[in-house]
Each structure stands twice: as C-alpha cells, then as structure tokens.
Amino acid sequence: MKTRTKILTVAMVAILMFAMTSAIVAMAMPSRNTEHSDEASSKQNQTPKPETPLSSPSMETAKPPMLPPKPKMSALESHDLWRKLWEDHIWWTRIVIISILDSLAQEETGNYTGRLLKNYEDVEDALRPFYGDKAEEFGDLVKDHLVIAAQILQEAKAGNNITSLLNQWYDNGNQLATKMNEMNPKFWQLAEAKEMWKVHLDLTLEEAVAHLGKRWAEEIAAFDKVHTAALRMADFFSTGIILQFPEMFTAIGPIARP
C-alpha cells in the first residue's frame, strides 16, 4: 500500500514538473517570435544604400566628344575672295593715284589712302588660315608695296626724281614673289610670280604716268590692262592655295587645275 502511494506521488510530481516546463516554454516563444519580427521589420524599414556601378574599361578610357570640324570653304568662295581682294587693290590704288596727282584735299587723300592700306590686312587675313605667321610677313611686304607707290606719286607730282623709289618698288615686287614661292613652292613658281608682279607694277606705273600727263585715253587703256592682269593674279593666288590644301575646300571642280 505504501509502495503504491509512493509511486503515485512520484508520478504526480513528474506530471506537474512537465506541465510547468511546457508553460514556461510556451511563455517564452512569443517573445522570441517578437524579436525575430522586430528584426525583420527593422531590416524592411532600412533605406537601401545605392549600389555603386562597377566601372568598365570603356568608361575609364572614354574621351570627351570631338568638336565638329570647321566648315570648309568652297573653291568658288576662295576664287571670288581673291578676285575681290585684287579688285580692291587696283581700284583703291587708282583712286589714290587720282587724289594725289590731282591735289585733292588732304582729308580726302588720307581717307582714300587709309582704305587702300586696309587691303594688305585683308590679304593677311585670307592667307593666315593656311600659312600662319608667314601671312603677316607677306602682308608687311604688300604694305611696303602700297606705301612706296604713294611716295612715288607724291614725288612725281612734285617733279622730283623717282628713280630710287622705283628701284625700291621693283625690288619689293621680287621680294613678294620670293615670299610667295617660299610659302607655296609647287604651285607659286618663282619665275611666274616675279613676272606677274613686274607686269602689275609696269601697268600701274603706265596708268599713273598717263594720268599725270593728262592723256586720258591712254590712262583708261592702261587701267583696263591693270584690271585684266589683277584678275589673273587673283586666280594665281586662289588656285595655288586650293591645290596646295585641297582637304580644306569643297567642290573644287574646274575652279582650280594644276
């Protein structure tokens, strides 16, 4: 009897301990679930960091975009530009001839001479894209050509000897031809350039002498020849540049032929 009672007592104690243990476990479970839930919620609420894109070789070696090439000039534009430059040259020279030899007012003559001298600057601007600093060197020689011409007119008007000035003028013409050949040896041949400048000087002098002597018909005929020679010189310039730098021109066609 006592033994049975002892066994029952032990069994009841075991059952009671199991029940208490289960209750403790059950109470602990919600807390653990809550912690997991809080951790998950915290992860969801975190703002995701932006991903840094991986650099690629192409991105690292990428170069800035190339600027578009400068637009090319058409051969016809160059042809017309040089004809205008040479017509400016001879027409303003003619006006200065008349103004000095006819003793126009100093203000008039000064303005006409100033416009004539602008021609050498225009020539420099036309040459600079192709020849750089050499364009200015050539322009300085053109300026000397114009200044000496004005001095010849002034001395001739005064009745003075102009032999020395004429020698300077023709020497300057040879210097101009030499500089042209230096800039463009292939298409501005020295002999041809020298002959062109000599013809230009001869005919301009003929025009001025006829005006000074009041031989109007001779003067007109001389200027017509000056004009024809100047257009030939203009084409010599433009053709030489186009043939030397064909990559800088469009639509060359028949405008420039060697």
C-alpha positions as a Markdown table, in Angstrom:
| # | Residue | x | y | z |
|---|---|---|---|---|
| 1 | Met | 0.0 | 0.0 | 0.0 |
| 2 | Lys | 2.8 | 2.4 | 1.0 |
| 3 | Thr | 4.7 | 1.4 | -2.1 |
| 4 | Arg | 1.8 | 2.2 | -4.5 |
| 5 | Thr | 1.2 | 5.5 | -2.8 |
| 6 | Lys | 4.9 | 6.4 | -3.2 |
| 7 | Ile | 4.7 | 5.5 | -6.9 |
| 8 | Leu | 1.6 | 7.7 | -7.5 |
| 9 | Thr | 3.3 | 10.5 | -5.7 |
| 10 | Val | 6.3 | 10.3 | -7.9 |
| 11 | Ala | 4.2 | 10.2 | -11.0 |
| 12 | Met | 2.2 | 13.2 | -10.0 |
| 13 | Val | 5.3 | 15.2 | -9.3 |
| 14 | Ala | 6.7 | 14.3 | -12.7 |
| 15 | Ile | 3.5 | 15.3 | -14.4 |
| 16 | Leu | 3.4 | 18.6 | -12.5 |
| 17 | Met | 7.0 | 19.4 | -13.5 |
| 18 | Phe | 6.3 | 18.6 | -17.2 |
| 19 | Ala | 3.3 | 20.9 | -17.1 |
| 20 | Met | 5.3 | 23.7 | -15.6 |
| 21 | Thr | 8.1 | 23.3 | -18.1 |
| 22 | Ser | 5.7 | 23.4 | -21.0 |
| 23 | Ala | 4.1 | 26.5 | -19.7 |
| 24 | Ile | 7.5 | 28.2 | -19.3 |
| 25 | Val | 8.4 | 27.2 | -22.9 |
| 26 | Ala | 5.0 | 28.5 | -24.2 |
| 27 | Met | 5.5 | 31.8 | -22.5 |
| 28 | Ala | 9.0 | 32.3 | -23.9 |
| 29 | Met | 8.0 | 31.5 | -27.5 |
| 30 | Pro | 6.0 | 34.7 | -28.3 |
| 31 | Ser | 8.9 | 36.8 | -27.0 |
| 32 | Arg | 11.4 | 35.1 | -29.3 |
| 33 | Asn | 9.0 | 35.4 | -32.3 |
| 34 | Thr | 8.6 | 39.1 | -31.5 |
| 35 | Glu | 12.4 | 39.6 | -31.6 |
| 36 | His | 12.5 | 37.9 | -35.0 |
| 37 | Ser | 9.6 | 40.0 | -36.2 |
| 38 | Asp | 11.2 | 43.2 | -34.9 |
| 39 | Glu | 14.5 | 42.3 | -36.6 |
| 40 | Ala | 12.7 | 41.7 | -39.9 |
| 41 | Ser | 10.7 | 44.9 | -39.6 |
| 42 | Ser | 13.9 | 46.8 | -38.9 |
| 43 | Lys | 15.5 | 45.4 | -42.0 |
| 44 | Gln | 12.5 | 46.3 | -44.1 |
| 45 | Asn | 12.4 | 49.9 | -42.8 |
| 46 | Gln | 16.1 | 50.5 | -43.5 |
| 47 | Thr | 16.7 | 52.6 | -46.6 |
| 48 | Pro | 18.7 | 50.6 | -49.1 |
| 49 | Lys | 22.1 | 52.0 | -50.0 |
| 50 | Pro | 22.5 | 52.9 | -53.6 |
| 51 | Glu | 24.7 | 50.5 | -55.4 |
| 52 | Thr | 27.9 | 51.9 | -56.9 |
| 53 | Pro | 28.1 | 50.9 | -60.5 |
| 54 | Leu | 31.1 | 49.0 | -61.5 |
| 55 | Ser | 33.4 | 50.9 | -63.8 |
| 56 | Ser | 34.1 | 49.4 | -67.1 |
| 57 | Pro | 37.3 | 49.9 | -69.2 |
| 58 | Ser | 35.3 | 51.8 | -71.8 |
| 59 | Met | 34.1 | 54.3 | -69.1 |
| 60 | Glu | 37.5 | 54.8 | -67.7 |
| 61 | Thr | 39.1 | 55.4 | -71.2 |
| 62 | Ala | 36.2 | 57.5 | -72.5 |
| 63 | Lys | 37.3 | 60.7 | -74.2 |
| 64 | Pro | 35.4 | 64.0 | -74.4 |
| 65 | Pro | 33.4 | 64.3 | -77.6 |
| 66 | Met | 35.3 | 65.7 | -80.5 |
| 67 | Leu | 34.3 | 69.2 | -81.6 |
| 68 | Pro | 32.8 | 69.3 | -85.1 |
| 69 | Pro | 35.4 | 70.2 | -87.7 |
| 70 | Lys | 35.4 | 73.8 | -89.0 |
| 71 | Pro | 33.3 | 74.1 | -92.1 |
| 72 | Lys | 35.3 | 74.1 | -95.3 |
| 73 | Met | 35.3 | 76.9 | -97.8 |
| 74 | Ser | 34.2 | 76.1 | -101.3 |
| 75 | Ala | 36.7 | 76.6 | -104.1 |
| 76 | Leu | 34.4 | 79.1 | -105.7 |
| 77 | Glu | 34.3 | 81.2 | -102.5 |
| 78 | Ser | 38.1 | 81.2 | -102.4 |
| 79 | His | 38.2 | 82.2 | -106.1 |
| 80 | Asp | 35.8 | 85.1 | -105.5 |
| 81 | Leu | 37.5 | 86.2 | -102.4 |
| 82 | Trp | 40.8 | 86.7 | -104.1 |
| 83 | Arg | 39.2 | 88.4 | -107.0 |
| 84 | Lys | 37.6 | 90.9 | -104.6 |
| 85 | Leu | 40.9 | 91.4 | -102.8 |
| 86 | Trp | 42.7 | 92.2 | -106.1 |
| 87 | Glu | 39.9 | 94.4 | -107.4 |
| 88 | Asp | 40.0 | 96.3 | -104.1 |
| 89 | His | 43.8 | 96.6 | -104.6 |
| 90 | Ile | 43.7 | 98.1 | -108.1 |
| 91 | Trp | 40.6 | 100.3 | -107.6 |
| 92 | Trp | 41.7 | 101.9 | -104.4 |
| 93 | Thr | 45.2 | 102.4 | -106.0 |
| 94 | Arg | 43.5 | 104.1 | -108.9 |
| 95 | Ile | 41.6 | 106.4 | -106.5 |
| 96 | Val | 44.8 | 107.3 | -104.6 |
| 97 | Ile | 46.6 | 108.0 | -108.0 |
| 98 | Ile | 43.9 | 110.5 | -108.9 |
| 99 | Ser | 43.6 | 112.1 | -105.5 |
| 100 | Ile | 47.4 | 112.6 | -105.1 |
| 101 | Leu | 48.1 | 113.7 | -108.7 |
| 102 | Asp | 45.0 | 116.0 | -108.8 |
| 103 | Ser | 45.9 | 117.5 | -105.4 |
| 104 | Leu | 42.6 | 116.6 | -103.7 |
| 105 | Ala | 42.1 | 117.8 | -100.2 |
| 106 | Gln | 44.4 | 116.2 | -97.6 |
| 107 | Glu | 41.4 | 114.7 | -95.7 |
| 108 | Glu | 40.1 | 113.0 | -98.9 |
| 109 | Thr | 43.5 | 111.7 | -99.9 |
| 110 | Gly | 44.2 | 110.5 | -96.3 |
| 111 | Asn | 40.9 | 108.6 | -96.2 |
| 112 | Tyr | 41.5 | 107.0 | -99.6 |
| 113 | Thr | 45.0 | 106.0 | -98.7 |
| 114 | Gly | 43.8 | 104.5 | -95.4 |
| 115 | Arg | 41.3 | 102.4 | -97.3 |
| 116 | Leu | 44.0 | 101.2 | -99.7 |
| 117 | Leu | 46.2 | 100.2 | -96.8 |
| 118 | Lys | 43.4 | 98.1 | -95.4 |
| 119 | Asn | 44.0 | 95.8 | -98.4 |
| 120 | Tyr | 47.2 | 94.4 | -97.0 |
| 121 | Glu | 45.4 | 93.5 | -93.8 |
| 122 | Asp | 42.7 | 91.7 | -95.8 |
| 123 | Val | 45.3 | 89.8 | -97.7 |
| 124 | Glu | 46.9 | 88.7 | -94.4 |
| 125 | Asp | 43.5 | 87.5 | -93.1 |
| 126 | Ala | 42.9 | 85.5 | -96.3 |
| 127 | Leu | 46.3 | 83.8 | -96.1 |
| 128 | Arg | 46.6 | 83.2 | -92.3 |
| 129 | Pro | 44.4 | 80.0 | -92.1 |
| 130 | Phe | 46.9 | 78.4 | -94.5 |
| 131 | Tyr | 50.3 | 79.9 | -93.7 |
| 132 | Gly | 50.1 | 81.2 | -90.1 |
| 133 | Asp | 52.8 | 83.8 | -89.3 |
| 134 | Lys | 54.1 | 83.8 | -92.9 |
| 135 | Ala | 50.8 | 85.5 | -93.9 |
| 136 | Glu | 51.8 | 88.6 | -91.8 |
| 137 | Glu | 55.3 | 88.6 | -93.3 |
| 138 | Phe | 53.7 | 88.6 | -96.8 |
| 139 | Gly | 51.2 | 91.3 | -95.7 |
| 140 | Asp | 54.0 | 93.5 | -94.5 |
| 141 | Leu | 55.6 | 93.3 | -97.9 |
| 142 | Val | 52.3 | 94.3 | -99.5 |
| 143 | Lys | 52.1 | 97.2 | -97.2 |
| 144 | Asp | 55.6 | 98.3 | -98.3 |
| 145 | His | 54.4 | 97.9 | -101.9 |
| 146 | Leu | 51.5 | 100.3 | -101.3 |
| 147 | Val | 53.4 | 102.9 | -99.3 |
| 148 | Ile | 56.2 | 103.1 | -101.8 |
| 149 | Ala | 53.6 | 103.6 | -104.6 |
| 150 | Ala | 52.2 | 106.5 | -102.7 |
| 151 | Gln | 55.6 | 108.0 | -102.2 |
| 152 | Ile | 56.3 | 107.7 | -106.0 |
| 153 | Leu | 53.1 | 109.6 | -106.8 |
| 154 | Gln | 53.9 | 112.4 | -104.3 |
| 155 | Glu | 57.5 | 112.8 | -105.7 |
| 156 | Ala | 56.3 | 112.6 | -109.3 |
| 157 | Lys | 53.7 | 115.3 | -108.6 |
| 158 | Ala | 56.4 | 117.5 | -107.1 |
| 159 | Gly | 58.5 | 117.0 | -110.2 |
| 160 | Asn | 61.3 | 115.1 | -108.2 |
| 161 | Asn | 63.4 | 112.2 | -109.4 |
| 162 | Ile | 61.7 | 108.9 | -108.6 |
| 163 | Thr | 64.4 | 106.5 | -109.8 |
| 164 | Ser | 65.4 | 105.4 | -106.4 |
| 165 | Leu | 61.8 | 104.8 | -105.3 |
| 166 | Leu | 61.1 | 102.9 | -108.5 |
| 167 | Asn | 64.1 | 100.6 | -107.8 |
| 168 | Gln | 62.7 | 100.0 | -104.3 |
| 169 | Trp | 59.3 | 99.3 | -105.7 |
| 170 | Tyr | 60.5 | 96.7 | -108.1 |
| 171 | Asp | 62.8 | 95.1 | -105.5 |
| 172 | Asn | 59.8 | 94.8 | -103.3 |
| 173 | Gly | 57.9 | 93.1 | -106.1 |
| 174 | Asn | 60.7 | 90.5 | -106.3 |
| 175 | Gln | 60.5 | 90.0 | -102.5 |
| 176 | Leu | 56.8 | 89.5 | -102.7 |
| 177 | Ala | 57.3 | 86.8 | -105.4 |
| 178 | Thr | 60.1 | 85.1 | -103.4 |
| 179 | Lys | 57.9 | 85.0 | -100.3 |
| 180 | Met | 55.0 | 83.5 | -102.3 |
| 181 | Asn | 57.3 | 80.8 | -103.6 |
| 182 | Glu | 58.6 | 80.1 | -100.1 |
| 183 | Met | 55.0 | 79.6 | -98.9 |
| 184 | Asn | 53.9 | 77.5 | -101.8 |
| 185 | Pro | 56.9 | 76.2 | -103.8 |
| 186 | Lys | 55.0 | 73.8 | -106.0 |
| 187 | Phe | 52.1 | 76.0 | -107.2 |
| 188 | Trp | 53.6 | 79.5 | -106.9 |
| 189 | Gln | 56.6 | 79.1 | -109.1 |
| 190 | Leu | 59.2 | 81.8 | -108.6 |
| 191 | Ala | 59.6 | 82.9 | -112.2 |
| 192 | Glu | 55.9 | 83.1 | -112.8 |
| 193 | Ala | 55.3 | 85.0 | -109.6 |
| 194 | Lys | 58.1 | 87.5 | -110.4 |
| 195 | Glu | 56.7 | 88.1 | -113.9 |
| 196 | Met | 53.2 | 88.7 | -112.5 |
| 197 | Trp | 54.4 | 91.3 | -110.0 |
| 198 | Lys | 56.5 | 93.0 | -112.7 |
| 199 | Val | 53.5 | 93.2 | -115.0 |
| 200 | His | 51.4 | 94.7 | -112.2 |
| 201 | Leu | 54.0 | 97.3 | -111.5 |
| 202 | Asp | 54.6 | 98.2 | -115.1 |
| 203 | Leu | 50.9 | 98.7 | -115.9 |
| 204 | Thr | 50.2 | 100.6 | -112.7 |
| 205 | Leu | 53.1 | 102.9 | -113.5 |
| 206 | Glu | 51.8 | 103.3 | -117.0 |
| 207 | Glu | 48.4 | 104.3 | -115.7 |
| 208 | Ala | 49.8 | 106.9 | -113.3 |
| 209 | Val | 52.2 | 108.4 | -115.9 |
| 210 | Ala | 49.3 | 108.8 | -118.4 |
| 211 | His | 47.1 | 110.5 | -115.7 |
| 212 | Leu | 49.9 | 112.8 | -114.7 |
| 213 | Gly | 50.3 | 113.8 | -118.4 |
| 214 | Lys | 46.5 | 114.2 | -118.8 |
| 215 | Arg | 46.4 | 111.5 | -121.5 |
| 216 | Trp | 43.1 | 110.2 | -120.6 |
| 217 | Ala | 42.6 | 107.6 | -123.3 |
| 218 | Glu | 46.0 | 106.1 | -122.6 |
| 219 | Glu | 45.2 | 106.1 | -118.9 |
| 220 | Ile | 41.9 | 104.2 | -119.5 |
| 221 | Ala | 43.6 | 101.7 | -121.7 |
| 222 | Ala | 46.3 | 101.2 | -119.1 |
| 223 | Phe | 43.8 | 100.6 | -116.3 |
| 224 | Asp | 41.9 | 98.1 | -118.4 |
| 225 | Lys | 45.2 | 96.1 | -118.7 |
| 226 | Val | 45.8 | 96.6 | -114.9 |
| 227 | His | 42.4 | 95.1 | -114.3 |
| 228 | Thr | 43.0 | 92.0 | -116.6 |
| 229 | Ala | 46.4 | 91.4 | -115.0 |
| 230 | Ala | 44.9 | 91.7 | -111.5 |
| 231 | Leu | 42.3 | 89.1 | -112.1 |
| 232 | Arg | 45.0 | 86.8 | -113.5 |
| 233 | Met | 47.0 | 87.4 | -110.3 |
| 234 | Ala | 43.9 | 86.7 | -108.1 |
| 235 | Asp | 43.4 | 83.4 | -109.8 |
| 236 | Phe | 47.0 | 82.6 | -109.4 |
| 237 | Phe | 46.7 | 83.1 | -105.7 |
| 238 | Ser | 43.4 | 81.2 | -105.2 |
| 239 | Thr | 44.4 | 78.2 | -107.5 |
| 240 | Gly | 47.7 | 77.8 | -105.7 |
| 241 | Ile | 46.1 | 77.7 | -102.3 |
| 242 | Ile | 43.4 | 75.3 | -103.3 |
| 243 | Leu | 45.8 | 72.9 | -105.0 |
| 244 | Gln | 48.2 | 73.1 | -102.0 |
| 245 | Phe | 45.4 | 72.5 | -99.4 |
| 246 | Pro | 42.7 | 70.5 | -101.3 |
| 247 | Glu | 41.4 | 69.0 | -98.0 |
| 248 | Met | 40.3 | 72.5 | -96.8 |
| 249 | Phe | 38.0 | 73.0 | -99.8 |
| 250 | Thr | 34.8 | 71.6 | -101.2 |
| 251 | Ala | 33.5 | 71.4 | -104.7 |
| 252 | Ile | 36.9 | 72.1 | -106.3 |
| 253 | Gly | 35.8 | 71.0 | -109.8 |
| 254 | Pro | 37.1 | 73.2 | -112.6 |
| 255 | Ile | 37.9 | 76.1 | -110.3 |
| 256 | Ala | 41.5 | 75.0 | -109.7 |
| 257 | Arg | 43.5 | 73.0 | -112.1 |
| 258 | Pro | 47.3 | 72.5 | -112.0 |
